[in-house]
Amino acid sequence: MNKNEILKAYGTDYKEMTKRLLVRADLQEQIQKKCGDRKDVRIGIKPNLVSPTPAQFGATTHPEVVEGVIEYLQENGYTQILIMEGSWVGDKTSQAFEFCGYRDISVRTGVQLIDSQQDSSTKTDCKGLSIRICDCAFSVDYLINVPVLKGHCQTKITCALKNMKGLIPNSEKRAFHTQGLHRPIAHLNTALKQDFIVIDHICGDPDFEDGGHPLVKNCVMAAMDPVLTDAYVCKLLGYRTDDVPYVALAEELGVGSGDLSTAHIITVEGVNDEDMPKSRRILDISYNVDEVESCSACYGMLMSALDRLEQEGLLSKLQEKICIGQGWRGKKGKMGVGNCTKDFDFSVPGCPPSTEDIYQALKLYLSR
């Protein structure tokens, strides 16, 4: 396949569908172009395991898709395969491996699991921005990104480019949020070069990166350009690429092309279904929040809790904005969420607090 192509397959046998898609994309040829005919090249697979949430909730990469990638590689003689991931701040990757079915995959296939939260890291020049990147990312010869196509409560979308954030240490993830996310995500992708992309578009949540409102599409895609991939995701989720600044920034830095006018979107199996209802739950409830440099986990938990309160008709009782984020450390205020607002009159503790803790605390607060 070519870099300006995105191949799409629809169906419900996710593992076999993925393998057929990779045959159509001739992934083996792509690996040979970069690595030659050697079969002992180290191949890294990077799923999205943001939290220990089963894939059917719309947050994490379906294990069947990753197992399909592994079986394809092993059937073509590749033996040195790794699964590499680091969950978001506040959750443990080891639990995500267990709850999301990846521990079982490792046992069945003999593929090693690498927890990047436990990995060493190296400060790397990413075209003018210094970023610590986990050493496991540089230990592979070929990197296959397997993100989930879904929404994000801070960046609006998350797919190919942002998924690389799982290969930096937690301290760097926090630093990304103090820098506004978009610029560091774009720069990260200048050093972390994904060679091939398999997109899980099976049931990603169009609003919340931690899932809860899955939109079933039963689609798996293959692509080679992460910028083109994310530009297409913007289109599917009803955004302009200008709404997601890291897409254009990555293009300016030479990561790829976001020009959809030159893209070829090809359905190779099943019936194409690009009809995506435009949901704006995040936008509606975000007006209740005063966010300054918050981490994705903390902000995402708050959004999920507020969404529950909105569905119960309780959010309208809120009379002041809820403060959240590292920018509130050491400051005082009326109402906050997370340890960064511990000096506020009312604050839900935790780093991050769980959705349930926030929901219960705010529900009690609003009932007074």
N, C-alpha and C positions, 0 to 999 in steps of 0.2 A: 504494500500500500504506500501511498504518497503522504507527505506531511500535510497537505491541504485536504485530506480525506478524513471523514469520521464515519465509521461503519457501525450500523445498528442491527441488533438481532432481538426479536421478540419471542417470548415463550415462557414456559413455567418449569422446564427441566434446566435449571440454571447452570449446573455443572457441565452437562453435555453441550448446551447451547454456547457456553463460553469456549469450550474446546473447538467447536465448529467455527466460531467467530475467529479464533486465532489461526485456524487453518486458512480461512479466507484471507486474513490479513498477512499470512505468511510470516508469523513472528520469528520462526527459525531463520529465515533469510535476513531479517532485520538484525538479529543477534550476530549472524555471520558477517554482516557488513561492518560491524564495529569490532568484533572480537575474533574473527577468523573461524576456522573449522574446529578449534579446540572444544571438547565437551566438558572440560574441567573448569571452565570459566565460572566465577562466582556471580550468581544472579540473585539480586535482592528484590523481594516483593514487599511493597509498602501499602497495607490496607488502611482504612480509617476505623480505628477502634477508640473513639474519643472517650468512651466510658464503658463499663460493663453492662451494656444494653443490647439485648438480642436484636438481630438485624431487622426482624419484622416490625419493630417499632419505628424504623425510619432513620436511625442514627448511624449504624455501623455497617461495614462491608459484609455482605453475605458470605459465609464461609464456603458455600458451594461454588461461588465464583472463583475464590482464591484456590480452592482445591482443583477446579477445572484448569486454572493456569498451571498449577504444579504438575498435574497429570500430563498435560500437553508437553511441558518441558521434559519430564522424565521419559515419556514415550519417544521423545526425540533425542534421548541420550544424555541430557544434562543432569548432573548429579550434585553439583554444589549450589544448593538453593537455600536461601534464608528468608524468613519472614521478620521484618523489622518494623517496630512501632513503639510510640510512646503516647500514652493517654494524656488528656488535658490535666492541668494542675488541679489537684484535689481528688483524683482517682488513680488507682494503681493499674498499670498495664498488665501485671500478672493476673489480676482479677478479670480484666477484659479478655485476655487470652482464654481463661477458663470459661467464663459465662457465655462468650460469643462463639465457642466451639473450636477455637484455634489450637487448644491443647490436644484435642482429639485428632485434628488434622496432622499435627506434628507426630503423634504416635503412629498414625496410619501410614504416613508417607516418609517418615524419617527426616523431615525438614526441620531445621533448627529455628527456634523462636528467639529473637533478640529483643530485649526490653531496653529501649533507648533511654528510658528514665534512669537506668542503672549503668549506662555506658559512659566512658570517658568522652571528652569533647576537645575540639581544637578551635582556637580563634582563627577565623578565616576572612580574608579580604573578599567581600562580595561586591565588586565594582564600586569601591568607595565607602562601603559600610562594613564595619567589622562585626561579624556574627560568629558566635560559638556554634559549631555543628558537631553532632555526635560522630565519633570515629567510625562506627559501623557503616555509615553512609558512604565513606570513602574506601571501605574494605571490599566493595563489590565492583565487578567489571561492567555490569549491566543492571539498570534499575527499572523495575516495572512498578508503576504507580497504579493502585487500585482504589481510587476514591469513591465516595458516595456523592451522587448529584443531589444536593439539598440546599435549603436556605440556611441563613446564618443571621442571628439577631443583631450582630454588629456590622458585618461586612455585606450583608444581604444575600450573598451566595457563597458556597464553599464547594470546591471540586478539586481540580488538578493542582493548581498553584498553591492554594492554602494547605493542602494535605501534606506538603513537605514540612510543615511546622511540627509535625510529629517526630522529626529527626533532629530536633534541637533540645537541649536540656531545659528543665523547668524554669531555671533562673532566666534563661534567654526568652522563654515564652512570656514571662512577666514583663521583661524589658520591651518586648514587641508592643505590648499594650500601652506602655508609657510613650511610645513613638507613634502611636496611632494606627498600628497594624499594617496599613496599606504599603507604605514605603518599605519596611523591613521584609514583608512577604515578597515583594517584587525583587528586592536585592538578593534575598535568600536563593531564589531560583536561578540566579546567575552562576552560583557555585554548585548547587545541588541540581544536577541536570538529569531529569527523568528521560529515559530512552524510549519508553513505550507506556501507553496508558490504557487501562481497562476500566471503564466507568460503570459502576453499579448504579443503574437507573431503575432498580426494581421497585422500590417503595420509599424513596427518600422523603423526609418531611420538608415541604416547601418553605417552612418558616423557622423551625427550631433545629439547631445542629445536634441537639441531644434527643431528637425524635419525640414521639408522642402522638403525632398526627400524620401517619404515613399516607402517601398518595401512591397507590399501586399503578405502576406502568409496565412492569414485567419486561424491562429492556436492559440489555447489556451492550455497551459500545466499545469500540476500539479506536484509538487515535494516537498520534505521534507528537502533536504540537499542543503543549499545555495552555498556551495563550489562546489559540483557536478554540480549544475545548471550553475554556471558561467564558469566552465571548459567546459561544453557542449556548452555554448554560444560562447566561444572562438573558438571552433571547427567549429560551424556554420558560424561564421564571418571570418573564414580563419586565425585565429591567433593560435600560440602555447600558452599554459598557461604561459610559461616563458615571453611572451610578455606583460602579465598583472600581474605584481608582487604581487598585493594584493591577488590573488587567492592562490598562494603557501604560502604566509605569513599567510593567514587565516587557511590554512590546518595545518601549523606548530603550530599554536596557539590552535589547537584542535576544530576549529569551524565546520569542516566537512571533507569529503574526496573528493579529486579531481581526483581520479583514475577512468578514463572512461572505463578501461578494465573490471571493475566489474559492470559497470552500465547496467541497462536494460531500453532501450528506447522503449516504447510500444505505438503504435498508436491504440487508442481505438475507434476512430470514424473518418470517412473520409479517404482520400488517403494521405499517408505520402509524404511530399515534403520538402526535406532537401537541395534542390539545391539553394544555395545562391551565387549570383554573387559577386566576390571579387572586391570591390570598394576601391580605395585608394586616393580619392579626398583630404582628410584631409592631408595625408602624402605629397602629391604633393605641396599643397599651404602652408604647415607649414614651408617650407624652407625660406619663406619670412618673418618669424617672429622670434624675439629674446625674448623669454618668460622667465620670472623669477618670480615664485610664484604668478602667476595670478589666480584669481578666475574663476570658470567654466563659470559663466555668461558672464564676460567680454571677456574671450578667445573665448567662443562660438559665441558671437556676431561678433567678429572680423573674425573668420573663415567663418561665413555665408556671411559677406560682401566681403571677399576676393574671395569666391566661385562665387559670382555674378560678380565680376570684371573679374575673370578668364573666365567665360562663355561669357563675352562680349569682350574678347581679350585685356583687358586693363592691366592685371596684369604684363605682360611682360615689361611694361614701368617703373615698380618700380625699382629704382636703389639702394635702401638701405633697410635694414631690419627694420621692424616695431617693436619697443619695447613695451612690455606690462607686467604688473604685479607689485606686491607689492615690489619686489626687486629693482625697479627703483625709489622708492620714494626719493625725495631730490637730485636726480642726474640730470645731464644735458645730452642732446643728440640731435640728429637731428629730429627724427620722432617717435612719440609714440601715444598710444591709452589709454584712461582712465585717471582719475584724478591722478593716481600714476605717470604719466609722464607730469604733468602740467608745469614743468620747462623746457621742451624740446622746441626746435625752432618751431616745429609743433606738436600739440597735439590735439586729439579729446576729448573734455571734457565729463565727465559723470562717474557714478559709479553704474552700468556700462553704457556706451553710448549704444544706440540702434543700431541694425544692419543697419537701414536706415540712422542714423546719421553718422556712420562710412563710409558706402558706399558712401554717398553724399560727405562727406569731402574728402575722398581719390580720388574719381572720379574727383573732382575739382582740387585737388593737382596734379594728374597725367596729367591733361589737360593743365597745365601751361607750 
